[in-house]
Amino acid sequence: MAIATRKIRRDRRHFRARKKVSGTTERPRLCVYRSNKHISAQIINDEGSATLCAIGTYSKDLKGKIKGTDIAGAEAVGKAIAEKAKAAGVEKVVFDCGGNLYHGRVKALAESARKAGLVF
């Protein structure tokens, strides 16, 4: 039996979650991607195959405002994605953590998005 790498295990968890979680026009999907250096979030309508808004720590909007990609950076991304979602007319979303554990930076992003007004 082959040993699965960390990426393969994350991909398997993401695939299992994506079988159940799907974004609609009424409730698009808030998808989070976390790497070692950055964290990003997108709001996706899977029915229309369209990305409504996206932001990450590497974005021009946040590049000078945050120092690193720690929890403070994730909170800034969560707040910014909530503001962009409201500008796009989205109030309710479905959360997709992308196969990552709901812990640390992913949790900080989700909680700051909730504080900024997104409902999920």
Backbone as a chain_set.jsonl record, in Angstrom:
{"seq": "MAIATRKIRRDRRHFRARKKVSGTTERPRLCVYRSNKHISAQIINDEGSATLCAIGTYSKDLKGKIKGTDIAGAEAVGKAIAEKAKAAGVEKVVFDCGGNLYHGRVKALAESARKAGLVF", "coords": {"N": [[0.839, -1.168, 0.0], [0.598, 2.146, -0.885], [2.139, 5.051, 0.487], [0.385, 7.88, 1.319], [0.842, 11.227, 0.422], [0.89, 14.451, 2.075], [-0.448, 16.321, 0.489], [-1.994, 14.667, -1.163], [-3.708, 13.493, 0.706], [-5.082, 15.789, 1.571], [-6.33, 16.5, -0.841], [-8.037, 14.309, -1.144], [-9.783, 14.659, 1.045], [-10.889, 17.105, 0.264], [-12.194, 16.37, -2.092], [-14.161, 14.624, -1.08], [-15.663, 16.429, 0.427], [-16.541, 18.187, -1.565], [-18.344, 16.656, -2.963], [-20.615, 16.976, -1.526], [-20.929, 19.716, -0.999], [-21.974, 22.525, -2.715], [-22.073, 25.459, -4.663], [-24.74, 27.713, -5.184], [-26.941, 29.939, -6.993], [-28.365, 31.398, -5.107], [-26.961, 30.81, -2.738], [-23.811, 31.061, -2.937], [-20.548, 29.456, -3.064], [-18.05, 29.778, -0.632], [-14.841, 29.491, -1.049], [-11.787, 28.4, 0.261], [-8.314, 28.682, -0.03], [-5.267, 27.565, 1.143], [-1.879, 28.09, 1.447], [1.637, 27.623, 2.178], [2.718, 30.179, 2.237], [0.656, 32.008, 1.591], [-2.862, 32.887, 1.811], [-6.036, 32.517, 0.378], [-9.301, 33.47, -0.816], [-12.33, 32.705, -2.487], [-15.463, 33.502, -3.965], [-17.801, 31.51, -5.341], [-20.073, 30.667, -7.882], [-21.352, 27.723, -8.588], [-23.318, 26.72, -10.249], [-23.487, 28.473, -12.421], [-20.873, 28.432, -13.122], [-19.057, 30.487, -12.354], [-16.819, 32.857, -10.98], [-17.485, 35.035, -8.482], [-16.226, 36.909, -6.793], [-12.895, 37.462, -5.602], [-10.049, 37.268, -3.426], [-6.82, 37.587, -1.954], [-3.888, 37.184, 0.16], [-1.866, 38.06, -1.401], [-2.951, 39.97, -3.022], [-3.403, 43.178, -4.579], [-5.003, 44.885, -3.14], [-4.617, 44.219, -0.453], [-1.908, 44.017, -0.037], [-0.083, 46.01, 1.042], [-1.229, 46.43, 3.503], [-1.142, 44.296, 5.292], [1.201, 42.47, 7.25], [2.28, 39.822, 7.303], [1.543, 36.363, 6.584], [0.081, 35.319, 8.64], [-2.296, 34.636, 11.253], [-3.456, 37.149, 11.517], [-3.29, 38.12, 8.912], [-5.008, 36.324, 7.632], [-7.399, 37.028, 8.849], [-7.71, 39.584, 7.805], [-8.096, 38.975, 5.112], [-10.527, 37.574, 5.298], [-12.272, 39.607, 6.173], [-12.076, 41.345, 3.988], [-13.056, 39.751, 1.854], [-15.683, 39.455, 2.627], [-16.599, 42.091, 2.433], [-16.285, 42.491, -0.339], [-18.083, 40.571, -1.245], [-20.536, 41.553, -0.317], [-20.642, 43.848, -1.866], [-21.019, 42.657, -4.296], [-23.527, 41.724, -3.991], [-24.038, 39.491, -2.423], [-25.116, 37.76, 0.378], [-25.462, 35.384, 1.84], [-23.553, 32.42, 2.121], [-22.001, 29.235, 1.315], [-19.686, 27.416, 3.121], [-16.505, 26.294, 2.167], [-13.782, 24.645, 3.065], [-11.72, 23.638, 1.616], [-10.527, 21.115, 1.978], [-8.799, 21.505, 4.032], [-8.165, 21.543, 7.581], [-10.543, 22.872, 9.868], [-9.202, 25.1, 11.406], [-6.88, 27.298, 12.951], [-5.523, 29.419, 10.548], [-7.544, 29.101, 8.62], [-9.861, 28.961, 10.156], [-9.723, 31.501, 11.348], [-10.078, 33.166, 9.116], [-12.711, 32.444, 8.388], [-14.194, 33.198, 10.67], [-13.734, 35.96, 10.772], [-14.952, 36.724, 8.407], [-17.575, 36.127, 9.03], [-17.993, 37.983, 11.113], [-17.864, 40.291, 9.632], [-20.217, 40.2, 8.279], [-21.067, 38.132, 6.519], [-23.147, 35.298, 6.081], [-23.058, 32.027, 7.113]], "CA": [[0.0, 0.0, 0.0], [1.417, 3.347, -1.04], [1.977, 6.078, 1.506], [-0.186, 9.087, 0.726], [1.472, 12.459, 0.86], [-0.013, 15.411, 2.709], [-1.284, 16.908, -0.564], [-2.963, 13.664, -1.601], [-4.72, 13.368, 1.761], [-5.918, 16.993, 1.506], [-7.153, 16.393, -2.042], [-9.104, 13.332, -0.883], [-10.766, 15.308, 1.911], [-11.575, 18.125, -0.528], [-13.094, 15.679, -3.011], [-15.309, 14.144, -0.301], [-16.492, 17.581, 0.792], [-17.133, 18.787, -2.769], [-19.483, 15.846, -3.37], [-21.775, 17.426, -0.769], [-21.015, 21.181, -0.966], [-22.016, 23.139, -4.034], [-22.574, 26.825, -4.629], [-25.874, 28.011, -6.055], [-27.124, 31.365, -7.207], [-28.802, 31.98, -3.84], [-25.892, 30.623, -1.749], [-22.568, 30.643, -3.579], [-19.567, 28.755, -2.225], [-16.853, 30.505, -0.198], [-13.778, 28.502, -1.145], [-10.549, 28.885, 0.867], [-7.079, 27.984, -0.388], [-4.202, 27.914, 2.079], [-0.553, 27.573, 1.146], [2.567, 27.966, 3.243], [2.971, 31.617, 2.247], [-0.519, 32.846, 1.364], [-4.211, 32.352, 1.953], [-6.93, 33.242, -0.52], [-10.706, 33.08, -0.754], [-13.134, 33.017, -3.669], [-16.891, 33.215, -3.884], [-18.019, 30.842, -6.621], [-21.387, 30.139, -8.234], [-21.073, 26.506, -9.344], [-24.342, 26.523, -11.276], [-23.117, 29.265, -13.585], [-19.422, 28.302, -13.296], [-18.519, 31.841, -12.345], [-16.253, 33.392, -9.756], [-18.094, 36.339, -8.251], [-15.17, 37.774, -6.29], [-11.756, 36.73, -5.039], [-9.01, 38.083, -2.812], [-5.818, 36.817, -1.229], [-2.869, 38.003, 0.803], [-1.002, 38.574, -2.46], [-3.713, 40.938, -3.803], [-2.991, 44.579, -4.484], [-5.825, 45.531, -2.12], [-4.148, 43.907, 0.896], [-0.463, 43.816, 0.013], [0.582, 46.934, 1.934], [-1.925, 46.541, 4.776], [-0.816, 43.198, 6.2], [2.638, 42.217, 7.32], [2.606, 38.454, 6.937], [0.422, 35.496, 6.262], [-0.329, 34.656, 9.857], [-3.727, 34.729, 11.538], [-3.897, 38.517, 11.227], [-3.479, 38.193, 7.465], [-6.218, 35.574, 7.301], [-8.537, 37.843, 9.271], [-7.844, 40.675, 6.833], [-8.682, 38.39, 3.898], [-11.926, 37.296, 5.599], [-13.012, 40.866, 6.183], [-12.107, 41.881, 2.62], [-13.933, 38.948, 0.995], [-17.057, 39.771, 3.02], [-16.932, 43.388, 1.843], [-16.461, 42.306, -1.784], [-19.307, 39.802, -1.464], [-21.668, 42.467, -0.148], [-20.675, 44.715, -3.044], [-21.536, 41.844, -5.402], [-24.911, 41.374, -3.693], [-24.094, 38.175, -1.793], [-25.219, 37.826, 1.836], [-25.343, 34.037, 2.391], [-22.641, 31.554, 1.38], [-21.694, 27.905, 1.824], [-18.247, 27.439, 3.39], [-15.706, 25.169, 1.679], [-12.434, 24.883, 3.591], [-10.739, 23.147, 0.655], [-9.814, 19.95, 2.472], [-8.001, 21.88, 5.195], [-8.86, 21.469, 8.847], [-11.123, 24.134, 10.324], [-8.32, 25.406, 12.523], [-5.827, 28.252, 12.635], [-5.78, 30.491, 9.58], [-8.836, 28.879, 7.958], [-10.872, 29.351, 11.132], [-9.652, 32.948, 11.507], [-10.703, 33.746, 7.926], [-14.156, 32.224, 8.454], [-14.789, 33.983, 11.75], [-13.716, 37.389, 10.416], [-15.977, 36.916, 7.382], [-18.858, 36.165, 9.752], [-18.088, 39.266, 11.809], [-18.07, 41.353, 8.64], [-21.587, 40.166, 7.785], [-21.461, 36.971, 5.715], [-23.888, 34.295, 6.834], [-22.863, 30.621, 6.746]], "C": [[0.891, 1.241, 0.0], [1.112, 4.337, 0.082], [1.487, 7.351, 0.827], [0.523, 10.312, 1.289], [0.428, 13.388, 1.476], [-0.955, 16.021, 1.679], [-2.355, 15.926, -1.033], [-4.069, 13.505, -0.56], [-5.651, 14.58, 1.761], [-6.843, 16.943, 0.304], [-8.302, 15.41, -1.851], [-10.183, 13.934, -0.003], [-11.57, 16.344, 1.138], [-12.574, 17.48, -1.479], [-14.335, 15.182, -2.281], [-16.239, 15.299, 0.059], [-17.2, 18.151, -0.428], [-18.265, 17.938, -3.336], [-20.758, 16.351, -2.711], [-21.999, 18.932, -0.855], [-20.973, 21.72, -2.383], [-22.618, 24.529, -3.908], [-23.702, 27.015, -5.617], [-25.956, 29.516, -6.25], [-27.525, 32.06, -5.909], [-27.699, 31.923, -2.788], [-24.634, 30.139, -2.457], [-21.586, 30.051, -2.559], [-18.391, 29.674, -1.915], [-15.735, 29.479, -0.085], [-12.474, 29.113, -0.637], [-9.396, 28.03, 0.379], [-5.967, 28.494, 0.526], [-2.911, 27.263, 1.611], [0.373, 27.951, 2.287], [2.752, 29.469, 3.363], [1.706, 32.459, 2.253], [-1.803, 32.116, 1.724], [-5.116, 33.187, 1.055], [-8.338, 32.68, -0.391], [-11.406, 33.542, -2.023], [-14.588, 32.749, -3.351], [-17.315, 32.763, -5.267], [-19.476, 30.396, -6.731], [-21.14, 28.928, -9.122], [-22.112, 26.232, -10.425], [-23.983, 27.264, -12.56], [-21.64, 29.193, -13.908], [-18.747, 29.667, -13.351], [-17.96, 32.185, -10.974], [-16.775, 34.808, -9.574], [-17.09, 37.345, -7.707], [-14.088, 36.907, -5.657], [-10.762, 37.718, -4.451], [-8.055, 37.154, -2.075], [-4.793, 37.746, -0.611], [-1.916, 38.612, -0.209], [-1.692, 39.652, -3.296], [-3.186, 42.351, -3.592], [-3.756, 45.301, -3.389], [-5.248, 45.357, -0.719], [-2.636, 43.913, 1.052], [0.247, 44.751, 0.993], [-0.014, 46.984, 3.333], [-1.549, 45.453, 5.774], [0.665, 42.906, 6.131], [2.977, 40.824, 6.817], [1.368, 37.658, 6.608], [0.017, 34.699, 7.486], [-1.832, 34.827, 10.056], [-4.257, 36.135, 11.26], [-4.126, 38.717, 9.727], [-4.734, 37.47, 7.025], [-7.462, 36.35, 7.709], [-8.771, 39.0, 8.307], [-8.475, 40.17, 5.54], [-10.163, 38.1, 4.123], [-12.784, 38.545, 5.579], [-13.151, 41.425, 4.769], [-13.036, 41.083, 1.716], [-15.394, 39.202, 1.356], [-17.493, 41.104, 2.427], [-17.148, 43.27, 0.338], [-17.741, 41.542, -2.09], [-20.533, 40.688, -1.324], [-21.792, 43.415, -1.33], [-21.233, 43.973, -4.256], [-22.968, 41.393, -5.153], [-25.071, 40.012, -3.048], [-24.121, 38.36, -0.282], [-24.973, 36.464, 2.478], [-24.436, 33.198, 1.5], [-22.593, 30.177, 2.031], [-20.182, 27.853, 1.975], [-17.598, 26.147, 2.916], [-14.267, 25.42, 2.099], [-11.358, 24.252, 2.715], [-9.943, 21.95, 1.133], [-8.916, 20.241, 3.648], [-8.838, 21.711, 6.458], [-9.395, 22.847, 9.211], [-10.391, 24.533, 11.597], [-7.318, 26.449, 12.057], [-6.257, 29.316, 11.657], [-7.122, 30.341, 8.893], [-9.973, 29.312, 8.889], [-10.897, 30.863, 11.319], [-10.307, 33.66, 10.33], [-12.217, 33.622, 8.015], [-14.811, 33.1, 9.516], [-14.792, 35.481, 11.428], [-14.718, 37.68, 9.306], [-17.357, 36.959, 8.012], [-19.046, 37.498, 10.468], [-18.388, 40.403, 10.853], [-19.44, 41.255, 7.965], [-21.978, 39.014, 6.895], [-22.137, 35.938, 6.607], [-23.59, 32.925, 6.251], [-22.751, 29.767, 7.979]], "O": [[1.821, 1.353, 0.798], [-0.02, 4.441, 0.555], [2.102, 7.836, -0.122], [0.767, 10.406, 2.491], [-0.773, 13.126, 1.399], [-2.136, 16.219, 1.963], [-3.497, 16.318, -1.271], [-5.242, 13.394, -0.916], [-6.861, 14.434, 1.93], [-8.015, 17.304, 0.409], [-9.41, 15.642, -2.335], [-11.371, 13.747, -0.264], [-12.781, 16.46, 1.322], [-13.681, 17.988, -1.652], [-15.445, 15.302, -2.799], [-17.46, 15.159, 0.001], [-18.356, 18.56, -0.327], [-19.073, 18.443, -4.115], [-21.851, 16.185, -3.252], [-23.141, 19.386, -0.79], [-20.062, 21.416, -3.153], [-23.556, 24.745, -3.14], [-23.635, 26.541, -6.751], [-25.132, 30.268, -5.728], [-27.082, 33.175, -5.635], [-27.516, 32.875, -2.03], [-24.412, 28.933, -2.568], [-21.791, 30.146, -1.349], [-17.807, 30.276, -2.817], [-15.693, 28.694, 0.862], [-12.095, 30.209, -1.049], [-9.482, 26.802, 0.372], [-5.758, 29.699, 0.659], [-2.849, 26.051, 1.403], [-0.072, 28.545, 3.27], [2.926, 29.985, 4.467], [1.685, 33.528, 2.864], [-1.822, 30.9, 1.915], [-4.981, 34.408, 0.982], [-8.537, 31.561, 0.083], [-11.122, 34.612, -2.561], [-14.904, 31.864, -2.556], [-17.211, 33.509, -6.241], [-20.036, 29.823, -5.796], [-20.76, 29.08, -10.283], [-21.806, 25.573, -11.419], [-24.159, 26.736, -13.657], [-21.187, 29.82, -14.865], [-17.974, 29.964, -14.263], [-18.546, 31.85, -9.944], [-16.536, 35.677, -10.411], [-17.097, 38.508, -8.112], [-14.335, 35.777, -5.237], [-10.644, 38.853, -4.912], [-8.439, 36.073, -1.63], [-4.827, 38.956, -0.833], [-1.228, 39.585, 0.099], [-1.068, 40.202, -4.204], [-2.602, 42.667, -2.555], [-3.229, 46.225, -2.77], [-5.375, 46.253, 0.116], [-2.134, 43.822, 2.173], [1.125, 44.291, 1.722], [0.608, 47.514, 4.254], [-1.631, 45.671, 6.983], [1.302, 43.073, 5.091], [3.873, 40.666, 5.987], [0.29, 38.208, 6.384], [-0.35, 33.53, 7.376], [-2.553, 35.135, 9.106], [-5.393, 36.287, 10.813], [-5.06, 39.411, 9.329], [-5.449, 37.944, 6.143], [-8.467, 36.333, 6.999], [-9.917, 39.351, 8.027], [-9.297, 40.86, 4.938], [-10.978, 38.352, 3.235], [-13.889, 38.543, 5.036], [-14.214, 41.921, 4.395], [-13.737, 41.668, 0.89], [-16.257, 39.167, 0.48], [-18.628, 41.238, 1.969], [-18.075, 43.869, -0.207], [-18.413, 41.827, -3.081], [-21.466, 40.59, -2.121], [-22.898, 43.753, -1.752], [-21.844, 44.58, -5.136], [-23.567, 40.747, -6.013], [-26.153, 39.428, -3.122], [-23.257, 39.032, 0.281], [-24.351, 36.382, 3.537], [-24.533, 33.255, 0.275], [-23.077, 29.98, 3.145], [-19.462, 28.213, 1.044], [-18.071, 25.05, 3.217], [-13.604, 26.304, 1.556], [-10.178, 24.332, 3.056], [-8.791, 21.782, 0.734], [-8.323, 19.322, 4.213], [-10.068, 21.734, 6.407], [-8.776, 23.865, 8.901], [-10.882, 24.335, 12.709], [-6.949, 26.473, 10.882], [-7.23, 30.033, 11.891], [-7.781, 31.34, 8.607], [-10.93, 29.952, 8.455], [-11.972, 31.452, 11.436], [-11.014, 34.65, 10.521], [-12.933, 34.586, 7.749], [-15.871, 33.678, 9.277], [-15.739, 36.189, 11.77], [-15.281, 38.774, 9.261], [-18.215, 37.732, 7.585], [-20.132, 38.077, 10.434], [-19.076, 41.36, 11.206], [-19.796, 42.122, 7.167], [-23.15, 38.917, 6.532], [-21.737, 35.737, 7.753], [-23.826, 32.673, 5.07], [-22.583, 28.552, 7.876]]}, "num_chains": 1, "name": "protein.A"}
